[in-house]
């Protein structure tokens, strides 16, 4: 094991720790519930059965394959099993990212380490990590010109996550590049590549439609994205440079564009692999500027794209150093050091699983809060972000609303926001027969309800469960 290989291995160990400590979110748990139902019934849910407000109405669940995988990992190993499954998915992306990069090991490490560390802040236990991985797989297939596998990839992707549309955008951008290369060079190899795209594009489109939604998946994804922007959900908002993460993203994005301008003449004469990797990053960048949600996919392609713009011979040099003989390497020492750090890293992960379950949000609702909610009679009221927790931890209690968002009319989502902002709650509660409330302890509705005679059944620093006067 050379020193350079050891250094790369240590970076990968650091990324593995981050991948194995992905936090759960509210979405994690309704995905687990859906996955459990898929294994139990043998089909993807198509109507809502988790709420009391839209029960029986269509629910276009477009993430069935990811949900089934998530529940299988959970069934085999609990939350640690789910962490391991998600880390394996991300591991595929990181491995292919390193394979897509060019240049000396030092240059690749300097590019990869900070970019993927920033991307790791967006790794969560949700199907979107599957999309990040499949996007890197797609770019790798296109760069290696293994086109026959692309329709199969889109079949899997369309049944795993709605961000397959990002893959479609990358595929179209690559096809446009293939056409431009034919018009510019008219070489036989470029003509053959364009013919391959002519066959692959319709097959990928057909594969994408092979889902429970059929061809309606295209309409659904566009409509759902528009809804998410209209509802002003934070992760779908633009990444204004107001915090460290957003500022870092803008610096990286602008640096990438500046690098593209600086190296434009070299890039225009580059190989097909260089072209398709850079164009893939360019295709995703406008989506990242538009939505926080798309920063993760962009960052996964940014490091390979930047390395290819710099070229295989580029090296970062801080200052001119006189030539001197290189120090002898110590492969056995490197191997022992690497193995020791790997063991320590494994211990850190296991210890974190045991001690930091709260930080990882594995158990977001205490057993006492769950019991108070179960014994609270009548339909429950809850906010958007808390619904996913209830769907998994208190499945016998249908929710008012949850962050699946797709089954619910926009008017109901807006009504939930208005109630928290101060709109009178009684008309809504009367319409749905609300007799029980599960809210964050910090919600402005809690003191309002208590002032109106609602009884506290449970209250701690995180959650509040209240019952209407006279309710069980």
Secondary structure, DSSP 4 states (H G I P E B T S, - for coil): --HHHHHHHHHHHHHHHHHHTPBP-HHHHHHHHHHHHHHHHSS---B--SBSSSTTSB-----HHHHHHHHHHHHHHHHHHHHHHHHHHHHHHHHHHHHH--S-HHHHHHHHHHHHHHHHTT-BSSTHHHHHHHHHHHHHHHHHT-GGGHHHHHHHHHHH-TTHHHHHHHHHHHHHHHHHHHHHH--HHHHHHHHHHHHHHHHHHHHHT-STTTTHHHHHHHHHHHHHHHTT-GGGS---S-SHHHHHHHHHHHHHHHHHHHTHHHHHT--HHHHHHHHHHHHHHHHHHH-GGGHHHHHHHHHHHHHHHH-TT----SS-----PPPPP-HHHHHHHHHHHHHHHHHHHHHHHHH-TTTTTTT-S-HHHHHHHHTS-SEEE--TTTHHHHHHHTTTS-BS--TT-TTS-HHHHHHHHHHHHT--SHHHHHHHTEEEEEEETT-HHHHHHHHTTPEEEEE-SSEEEEE-TT--
